[in-house]
Amino acid sequence: MFEPVYRDPHAPQHKPPPPPKPAPAAPKAAAPKPPAPAPVLAPSRAHPYGACAPEAANFVVCLGESVVRADGEVEAAEHSVLAGLGERSGVNPVVADGVARALRAAGQAWRGLRELECADLPLIENGLIGSLYERRLICHIRRDVERVEFLRQRYGARG
């Protein structure tokens, strides 16, 4: 029944057939373009939540992103003031260096104060509603907007 199969080493070897060619792809219908992303809007007095809408389902997530943008605005305002030091007439490099160090130290101290203020004080701050986390984020954004306005008013848009 099961007999051994003997192979002839001198017999021609058979190659497997080539793989079949792929079938031509069906023409794809033009996919609709995804909607344009929402504009990136940094928080300001006119737009206190940036691009976030309080009635949106992802409001808290959006607030978190607005906090990052607001922090970036503070950084940009501080860098603008520092960059403008060299453009001021009558300010020698030694004074400019001392002012730059003082501004950096003031920025660090201000950030510490902001963190302390926004830790628990949003519970009693007027005009804030929502969960404690939402209130903390809004407090953070408010303080950042105030800081940017302060830096621009006090030292000018370009330092």
For each residue, the residues with C-beta under 8 A, 3 or more apart:
1:
2:
3:
4:
5:
6:
7: 11
8: 11
9:
10:
11: 7 8
12:
13:
14:
15:
16:
17:
18:
19:
20:
21:
22:
23:
24:
25: 28
26:
27:
28: 25 31
29:
30:
31: 28
32:
33:
34:
35:
36:
37:
38: 51
39: 51
40: 51 69
41: 47 50 51 69
42: 47 50 66 69 70 72 73
43: 47 48 49 50 66 69 70 73 141 144 145
44: 47 48 145
45: 48 145 149
46:
47: 41 42 43 44 50 51
48: 43 44 45 138 141 142 145
49: 43 52 53 54 62 63 66 138 141
50: 41 42 43 47 62 65 66 69 70 141
51: 38 39 40 41 47 62 66
52: 49 56 59 62 63 65 66
53: 49 56 59 62
54: 49 59
55: 59
56: 52 53 59 62
57:
58: 61 62
59: 52 53 54 55 56 62 63 134
60: 63 64 131 133 134 137
61: 58 64 65
62: 49 50 51 52 53 56 58 59 65 66
63: 49 52 59 60 66 67 134 137 138 141
64: 60 61 67 68 137
65: 50 52 61 62 68 69
66: 42 43 49 50 51 52 62 63 69 70 137 141
67: 63 64 70 71 137 140 141 144
68: 64 65 71 72
69: 40 41 42 43 50 65 66 72 73
70: 42 43 50 66 67 73 74 140 141 144 145 148
71: 67 68 74 75 144
72: 42 68 69 75 76
73: 42 43 69 70 76 77 144 145 148
74: 70 71 77 78 107 144 147 148 151
75: 71 72 78 79
76: 72 73 79 80
77: 73 74 80 81 147 148 151 152
78: 74 75 81 82 103 104 107 151
79: 75 76 82 83
80: 76 77 83 84 151 157 158 159
81: 77 78 84 85 103 151 155 156 159
82: 78 79 85 100 103 159
83: 79 80 86 87 158 159
84: 80 81 87 88 155 156 158 159
85: 81 82 88 91 96 99 100 159
86: 83 91 96
87: 83 84 158 159
88: 84 85 91 96 159
89:
90:
91: 85 86 88 95 96 99
92: 95 96
93: 96 97
94: 97 98
95: 91 92 98 99
96: 85 86 88 91 92 93 99 100
97: 93 94 100 101
98: 94 95 101 102
99: 85 91 95 96 102 103
100: 82 85 96 97 103 104
101: 97 98 104 105
102: 98 99 105 106
103: 78 81 82 99 100 106 107
104: 78 100 101 107 108
105: 101 102 108 109
106: 102 103 109 110
107: 74 78 103 104 110 111
108: 104 105 111 112
109: 105 106 112 113
110: 106 107 113 114 147
111: 107 108 114 115
112: 108 109 115 116
113: 109 110 116 117
114: 110 111 117 118 140 143 144 147
115: 111 112 118 119
116: 112 113 119
117: 113 114 121 139 143
118: 114 115 121 122 136 139 140 143
119: 115 116 136
120: 123
121: 117 118 124 125 139
122: 118 125 128 132 135 136 138 139
123: 120 132 135
124: 121
125: 121 122 128 135 139
126:
127:
128: 122 125 134 135 138 139
129: 134 135
130: 134 135 138
131: 60 134 135
132: 122 123 135 136
133: 60 136 137
134: 59 60 63 128 129 130 131 137 138
135: 122 123 125 128 129 130 131 132 138 139
136: 118 119 122 132 133 139 140
137: 60 63 64 66 67 133 134 140 141
138: 48 49 63 122 128 130 134 135 141 142
139: 117 118 121 122 125 128 135 136 142 143
140: 67 70 114 118 136 137 143 144
141: 43 48 49 50 63 66 67 70 137 138 144 145
142: 48 138 139 145 146
143: 114 117 118 139 140 146 147
144: 43 67 70 71 73 74 114 140 141 147 148
145: 43 44 45 48 70 73 141 142 148 149
146: 142 143 149 150
147: 74 77 110 114 143 144 150 151
148: 70 73 74 77 144 145 151 152
149: 45 145 146 152 153
150: 146 147 153 154
151: 74 77 78 80 81 147 148 154 155
152: 77 148 149 155 156 157
153: 149 150
154: 150 151
155: 81 84 151 152 159
156: 81 84 152 159
157: 80 152
158: 80 83 84 87
159: 80 81 82 83 84 85 87 88 155 156
